[in-house]
Amino acid sequence: MISNITQSWRLARAGLVMARHGALDLVTPDDLPAPARIGIKIVRTLFGPKTDVASTQSSAKRLAAALTDLGPSYIKFGQFLATRGDIVGEDRARDLAELQDRLPAFSQIEAEDAVAAALGHPVGQIFSSFGNSVAAASIAQVHKATLKSEDGEENIVAVKILRPGIEQRFARDMESFFFMARNVERFLPPTRRLKPLAAVEVLNQTVRFEMDLRLEAAAISEMAENIADDEGFRVPDIYWPQCAKRVLTIEWVDGIPLSDLDALKASDHDLKALGANIIQSFLRHAMRDGFFHADMHPGNLFVDEDSNIVAVDFGIMGRLGPDERRFLAEILWGFIRRDYTRVSDVHFEAGYVPSTKRRADFAQSLRAIGEPLMDKSAEDISMANLLTQLFQNTELFEMEAQPDLLLLQKTMMVVEGVGRMLDPELNMWDTAEPVVKEWMESNLGPEGRLHDAAEGAADLGRFFGQVPGILSRAETIAGRMADMAVGGIQLDRETIDKIAATQHREDRWTRRALWVAALSLAVIAWNFIV
């Protein structure tokens, strides 16, 4: 009970902040349960903006301003919603994608104390210089420093430090997000297809990874291994002895950020080659490795003196399993060849479309997406928009949301935008074709079939090795089932009474908690009036 009331109060407070920014226009109250509907109407009426904000800003931009005021957890929540156009709508998702993850820096003293506590030595014993913050975000901030080495050499490094107390704040706010998602699924059944609870769990896992900087170092290390033989794309070196859960030390990247287009144009770098490189590198990481940088905006990408693209900030990473990689490659290849039947089959084989739907109908909907593209020039066709339209078919065909693929789609949209910023005439299909073709030949050609056969033989061997244990467990289960068939499942009266009482209490307190949320808003309103 106390937990429900607490979470309701926290969400009510968040609603007040959103109301002051005029951000509640995103919500359609008519579809909500009565308590929530009443609460939103009260908040809109009494705490809405005093000026005509709606005439100057979109509702999503107002939401972005409100989330910034609510703090780090809500900023991350807004950035996550930017990857879920299926939930908030594509236009709002695009606005939220501009949400800046920038906050005031915490003090230099706090930063140096945090480094000393994490690494076990005073900053002066580790670094010969340790500058002020050069960038501060919701979870961490970065300092430029000079690292001492045993051989007397000095290396310029970037030191990333978590904000003090950030773990506790995120844990508290995530409880509220889970509470909200559970009640949305319970009282708004149509939303279950979008898996709001699973979406919050993805956000929770992402944030937990970001708050252990050893995992970010591991992500950099894994990608470095994956791309060791690639040309034109690299990641910073890691200084492992100076890394801990709350501190990350990596090579300082000297280069031109891709966000500084004027500097790039004034340089000797080939912008067309850079545009192709960013597209092909991303597709290679996603399809070949199944591990990609999922925050590839221009501020996280640099061009070094050798024209390599260097990525930083590996807090958000995407993973694709073998099935998802095959799905991506085959749908791109199918649209290139206008083979809509095959693209439809791939969806059904992956289990993304319910078997109760007809493959021919789904192929027809794919044709409606693909054929209009054929009248456009290649440089006008967006792979990201193609995937967006593809995922917009989800409601019509009762497809469940696939968070990993949605993250891929949003990252592709950002990467495609960067590529076309560097080369406005970039031909996405010609650029992508060598990478897609290489994947198809490696995985679906003779080499891929031999690999699958070897994997199948290994799986079969493991299965036969487990047969004795399986038979033993099956015999035990069969015996227990026979006992239950004779005597039934026995529960004593005390157990039955406890189950009934617990269920009754949960239902009662859940109903009361929802009413408390609405009444809390009314009390707040009354206090403001008097």
NORZIGI-V396717 format. One line per field, one symbol per residue. burial: I if it has 9 or more other C-alpha atoms within 8 Angstrom, else O. A space follows every 10 residues. Layout:
# NORZIGI-V396717
burial->???
This chain:
# NORZIGI-V396717
burial->OOOIIOIIII IIOIIIIIII IIIIOOOOIO OIOOIIIIII IIIIOOIIIO OOIOOOOOII IIIIIIIIOI IIIIIIIIII IIIIIIOIIO OIIIIIIOIO OOOOIOOOOI IIIIIIOIIO OIIOOIIIOI OOIOIIIIII IIIIIIIIOO OOOOIIIIII IIIOOIOOII OOIIIIIIIO IIIIIOOIOO IIIIIIIOII IIIIOIOOII IIIIIIIOII IOIIOIIOOO OOIIIIOIIO OIIIIIIIII IIOOOIIIOO OOOIIOOOOO IIOIIIIIII IIIIIIIIII IIIIIIIIII IIIIOOIIII IOOIOIIIII OOOIIIIIII IIIIIOOOII IOIIIIIIOI OIIIOOIOIO OIIIIIIOII IOOOOOOOIO IIIIOIIIII OOIIOOIIII IOOIIIIIII IIIIIIOIII OIIOOIIIOO IIOOIIIOII IIIIIOIIIO OOOOOOOOOO OOOOOOOOOO OOOOOOOOOO OOIIOOOOOO OOOOOIOOOO OOOOOOOOII OOIIIIIIII IIOOIOOOOO
